Amino acid sequence: AFKFEADKNFIMAQGTSAKVPRFLRFNGKVRNRHLSTQQVRALIQDVWVQKRKEASTNKMKMSDFIHLYLSRRYGALQNVIAEWGYNITAALQRSLGDPECGLFQRVLDDTLEDGILYDLKAVVAKLRGYLQSIDKMAAGTVDGSVRHADMHSALRRHFPWKSDARVGVLVKELPEEEYVEYGSLLVMDRPGGLNGFMVALWTQYMEEREELGVLLETRMRELDVQQAGVLSCELYEQCVREVDPGKKPAEVAAYVCRGFGVPQDQPPAAGSECPIEEFASR
């Protein structure tokens, strides 16, 4: 994360050199607004929404888009953009324990691609759809609730790769009621932050993503029999299918495109190669 000095009233800007992100470029001091976690969470939730609205902005790095976002919201003056940029960054760094703020900071630092949030939302949507099917089988219609006693087995079946301990953590965070209203349980972008269940699900997703990344890189190295440090797109596809056999062909293709750093509608040509270090870092 970008480092800077701050006191009760001001934040010292870090100048206008190329190493300073564009939305933070300014000479002198900016006002310290002391944004709360709730305030910065609400703001970054809107950033996600606005970035997704246009094809051109959706392809931008978050560190570039947030400059555009702040100019649209607060005006084009760089001192105003920088003031909000530093205050957002300061609030994020104070709130790294909050899952949403911690993830956004990593995306802002370009250490994670912003697609990870939409991947997580897809996980939540699939779980919601699965619980709706159970709901309908039990009640004949979808009323938005499932018996608490059925939730453990439902989570176990839907997430077969999770350890018993991780499923147990999710079950522990369920409301202690006979029926669990999954419609209100599986909510992201909540003004007051994620509920306990969603925090656990989010945390486990990030942990499992890191673990999967380690397994994938290990298998990549094994497939690199010439120890050249590069693999073809076909071998990357093979690697993903072997390590994560549950992925659908479209998901495998999307993963390979992300590894190559290309849009999904412009996949790498047959035989294209990419350094393992670069592929694994994306």
C-alpha positions as CSV (number, residue, x, y, z in Angstrom):
1,A,0.0,0.0,0.0
2,F,1.1,3.6,-0.7
3,K,2.6,5.2,2.4
4,F,2.2,8.8,3.6
5,E,2.2,11.0,6.7
6,A,-0.9,12.2,8.3
7,D,-1.9,14.2,11.4
8,K,-5.2,15.3,12.9
9,N,-5.9,18.0,10.3
10,F,-3.9,17.2,7.2
11,I,-2.3,14.5,5.1
12,M,1.0,15.2,3.4
13,A,0.8,14.5,-0.3
14,Q,3.6,12.7,-2.0
15,G,4.2,15.0,-5.0
16,T,3.6,14.5,-8.7
17,S,6.2,12.0,-9.8
18,A,5.3,9.0,-12.0
19,K,5.8,6.6,-9.1
20,V,2.8,8.3,-7.3
21,P,-0.6,7.0,-8.5
22,R,-2.4,9.6,-10.6
23,F,-5.3,10.0,-8.2
24,L,-2.8,10.9,-5.4
25,R,-0.5,13.3,-7.4
26,F,-0.3,16.6,-5.6
27,N,2.2,18.9,-3.9
28,G,1.5,20.1,-0.3
29,K,-1.1,19.1,2.2
30,V,-4.7,18.0,1.8
31,R,-7.5,18.1,4.5
32,N,-7.8,15.0,6.6
33,R,-11.5,14.1,6.5
34,H,-11.2,11.1,8.9
35,L,-13.5,8.9,6.8
36,S,-15.0,6.0,8.8
37,T,-14.9,2.3,7.7
38,Q,-18.6,2.6,7.0
39,Q,-18.2,5.7,4.9
40,V,-15.3,4.4,2.8
41,R,-17.1,1.0,2.4
42,A,-20.2,2.8,1.0
43,L,-17.9,4.8,-1.4
44,I,-16.0,1.8,-2.7
45,Q,-19.2,-0.2,-3.2
46,D,-20.3,2.6,-5.6
47,V,-16.8,2.6,-7.3
48,W,-17.4,-1.1,-8.1
49,V,-20.8,-0.4,-9.5
50,Q,-19.7,2.6,-11.6
51,K,-16.6,0.8,-13.0
52,R,-18.7,-2.1,-14.3
53,K,-21.2,0.2,-16.1
54,E,-19.0,0.9,-19.2
55,A,-16.9,-1.5,-21.3
56,S,-14.1,1.1,-21.4
57,T,-13.9,1.7,-17.7
58,N,-14.4,-2.0,-16.9
59,K,-11.1,-2.7,-18.6
60,M,-9.2,0.0,-16.7
61,K,-6.9,-0.8,-13.8
62,M,-8.6,0.3,-10.6
63,S,-5.8,2.8,-9.8
64,D,-6.6,4.5,-13.1
65,F,-10.3,4.3,-12.8
66,I,-10.6,5.8,-9.4
67,H,-9.0,9.0,-10.7
68,L,-11.8,9.2,-13.3
69,Y,-14.4,8.3,-10.7
70,L,-13.3,11.0,-8.4
71,S,-13.2,13.6,-11.2
72,R,-16.8,12.7,-12.2
73,R,-18.0,12.8,-8.6
74,Y,-16.2,15.7,-7.1
75,G,-14.9,17.7,-10.1
76,A,-11.8,17.8,-12.3
77,L,-9.5,19.9,-10.0
78,Q,-6.5,17.7,-9.1
79,N,-6.3,19.1,-5.5
80,V,-9.9,17.9,-4.9
81,I,-9.2,14.5,-6.5
82,A,-6.1,14.1,-4.4
83,E,-7.8,15.1,-1.2
84,W,-10.4,12.4,-1.7
85,G,-7.8,10.0,-3.0
86,Y,-5.6,10.3,0.1
87,N,-8.6,10.2,2.5
88,I,-9.9,7.0,0.8
89,T,-6.5,5.4,1.0
90,A,-6.0,6.4,4.6
91,A,-9.4,5.0,5.5
92,L,-8.7,1.8,3.7
93,Q,-5.4,1.3,5.5
94,R,-7.1,1.8,8.8
95,S,-9.8,-0.7,7.8
96,L,-7.8,-3.6,6.4
97,G,-9.4,-6.0,8.8
98,D,-12.7,-5.3,7.0
99,P,-13.0,-7.9,4.1
100,E,-14.4,-5.4,1.6
101,C,-11.8,-2.7,2.4
102,G,-8.9,-5.1,2.5
103,L,-9.8,-6.6,-0.9
104,F,-10.3,-3.1,-2.5
105,Q,-6.9,-2.0,-1.2
106,R,-5.2,-5.0,-2.8
107,V,-7.0,-4.2,-6.1
108,L,-6.0,-0.6,-5.8
109,D,-2.4,-1.7,-5.3
110,D,-2.7,-3.8,-8.5
111,T,-1.8,-6.9,-6.5
112,L,-5.3,-8.4,-7.3
113,E,-7.4,-8.0,-10.4
114,D,-10.8,-6.5,-9.8
115,G,-12.5,-9.5,-11.4
116,I,-12.1,-11.3,-8.0
117,L,-15.1,-9.5,-6.6
118,Y,-17.3,-10.6,-9.4
119,D,-16.0,-14.1,-9.0
120,L,-17.0,-14.0,-5.4
121,K,-20.4,-12.7,-6.3
122,A,-20.8,-15.6,-8.7
123,V,-20.0,-18.0,-5.9
124,V,-22.7,-16.4,-3.7
125,A,-25.2,-16.4,-6.6
126,K,-24.6,-20.2,-7.2
127,L,-25.1,-20.9,-3.5
128,R,-28.3,-18.9,-3.6
129,G,-29.6,-20.8,-6.6
130,Y,-28.7,-24.1,-4.9
131,L,-30.6,-23.2,-1.8
132,Q,-33.6,-22.1,-3.9
133,S,-33.7,-25.6,-5.5
134,I,-33.7,-27.2,-2.0
135,D,-36.3,-24.7,-0.8
136,K,-38.6,-25.5,-3.8
137,M,-38.2,-29.3,-3.3
138,A,-39.1,-29.0,0.4
139,A,-41.9,-26.5,0.2
140,G,-43.2,-26.8,-3.4
141,T,-42.3,-23.1,-3.9
142,V,-39.4,-20.7,-3.3
143,D,-40.2,-18.8,0.0
144,G,-36.6,-17.8,0.7
145,S,-35.9,-20.1,3.7
146,V,-34.4,-23.5,4.4
147,R,-34.5,-25.5,7.6
148,H,-31.5,-24.9,9.8
149,A,-31.1,-28.7,10.1
150,D,-30.7,-28.9,6.3
151,M,-28.2,-26.2,5.9
152,H,-25.2,-28.2,7.1
153,S,-25.7,-31.0,4.5
154,A,-26.5,-28.4,1.9
155,L,-23.3,-26.5,2.5
156,R,-21.4,-29.8,2.5
157,R,-22.8,-30.9,-0.8
158,H,-22.4,-27.5,-2.5
159,F,-18.8,-27.1,-1.4
160,P,-17.4,-30.6,-1.6
161,W,-13.8,-29.3,-1.5
162,K,-14.2,-27.6,1.9
163,S,-12.9,-29.3,4.9
164,D,-15.2,-30.3,7.8
165,A,-13.6,-27.5,9.8
166,R,-14.4,-24.9,7.2
167,V,-18.0,-26.1,6.8
168,G,-18.3,-26.0,10.6
169,V,-17.2,-22.4,10.6
170,L,-20.0,-21.5,8.1
171,V,-22.6,-23.4,10.1
172,K,-21.6,-21.7,13.3
173,E,-22.3,-18.3,11.7
174,L,-25.9,-19.2,10.7
175,P,-28.7,-17.6,12.6
176,E,-29.9,-19.8,15.5
177,E,-33.4,-20.2,14.2
178,E,-35.4,-23.2,12.9
179,Y,-35.5,-21.7,9.4
180,V,-32.6,-19.8,7.8
181,E,-33.7,-16.9,5.5
182,Y,-31.0,-17.3,2.9
183,G,-32.2,-14.4,0.9
184,S,-31.2,-11.9,3.6
185,L,-28.2,-14.0,4.7
186,L,-26.5,-14.0,1.3
187,V,-26.2,-10.2,0.9
188,M,-23.1,-8.3,-0.3
189,D,-22.8,-4.5,-0.5
190,R,-24.6,-4.2,2.9
191,P,-24.1,-0.6,4.2
192,G,-23.2,-1.8,7.7
193,G,-20.8,-4.4,6.4
194,L,-21.0,-8.2,5.8
195,N,-22.8,-10.4,8.3
196,G,-20.8,-13.2,10.1
197,F,-21.7,-15.8,7.6
198,M,-20.6,-13.7,4.6
199,V,-17.4,-12.7,6.3
200,A,-16.6,-16.4,6.8
201,L,-17.5,-17.3,3.3
202,W,-15.5,-14.3,1.9
203,T,-12.4,-15.2,4.1
204,Q,-12.6,-18.9,3.1
205,Y,-12.9,-17.9,-0.6
206,M,-9.7,-15.8,-0.4
207,E,-7.8,-18.6,1.5
208,E,-8.9,-21.3,-0.9
209,R,-7.9,-19.0,-3.9
210,E,-4.4,-18.7,-2.4
211,E,-4.2,-22.4,-1.8
212,L,-5.4,-23.2,-5.3
213,G,-2.8,-20.8,-6.7
214,V,0.0,-22.7,-4.9
215,L,-1.3,-26.0,-6.3
216,L,-1.6,-24.6,-9.8
217,E,1.9,-23.1,-9.8
218,T,3.4,-26.4,-8.5
219,R,1.7,-28.3,-11.4
220,M,2.9,-25.6,-13.9
221,R,6.5,-26.2,-12.8
222,E,6.0,-30.0,-13.2
223,L,4.6,-29.5,-16.7
224,D,7.6,-27.4,-17.6
225,V,9.8,-30.4,-18.3
226,Q,12.3,-28.3,-20.2
227,Q,12.6,-25.9,-17.3
228,A,12.2,-23.0,-19.7
229,G,10.0,-21.1,-17.4
230,V,7.2,-20.8,-20.0
231,L,4.2,-22.9,-21.0
232,S,1.8,-22.9,-23.9
233,C,-1.9,-22.0,-23.4
234,E,-2.8,-25.6,-24.0
235,L,-0.6,-26.7,-21.1
236,Y,-2.1,-24.0,-18.9
237,E,-5.5,-25.3,-19.8
238,Q,-4.4,-28.9,-18.9
239,C,-3.0,-27.6,-15.6
240,V,-6.2,-25.9,-14.6
241,R,-8.4,-28.9,-15.5
242,E,-6.1,-31.3,-13.5
243,V,-5.9,-29.1,-10.4
244,D,-9.6,-27.9,-10.4
245,P,-11.6,-30.6,-12.3
246,G,-14.9,-29.0,-11.3
247,K,-14.3,-26.0,-13.5
248,K,-16.4,-25.8,-16.6
249,P,-14.7,-25.3,-20.0
250,A,-15.8,-21.6,-20.1
251,E,-14.3,-21.1,-16.6
252,V,-11.0,-22.8,-17.7
253,A,-10.8,-20.5,-20.8
254,A,-11.5,-17.4,-18.6
255,Y,-8.8,-18.4,-16.2
256,V,-6.2,-18.9,-19.0
257,C,-7.2,-15.5,-20.5
258,R,-6.6,-13.8,-17.2
259,G,-3.3,-15.6,-16.8
260,F,-2.2,-14.3,-20.3
261,G,-3.5,-10.8,-19.4
262,V,-5.9,-10.7,-22.4
263,P,-9.7,-10.1,-22.6
264,Q,-11.9,-13.2,-22.7
265,D,-13.2,-12.3,-26.1
266,Q,-9.6,-12.2,-27.4
267,P,-8.1,-15.6,-26.2
268,P,-4.5,-16.4,-26.8
269,A,-3.8,-18.1,-30.2
270,A,-3.0,-21.8,-30.3
271,G,0.5,-22.5,-29.2
272,S,0.9,-19.0,-27.5
273,E,3.3,-19.1,-24.6
274,C,3.4,-17.1,-21.3
275,P,6.1,-17.1,-18.6
276,I,5.0,-19.1,-15.6
277,E,5.9,-16.2,-13.2
278,E,3.6,-13.8,-15.1
279,F,0.7,-16.2,-15.4
280,A,0.8,-17.2,-11.7
281,S,0.9,-13.6,-10.6
282,R,-2.3,-12.6,-12.4
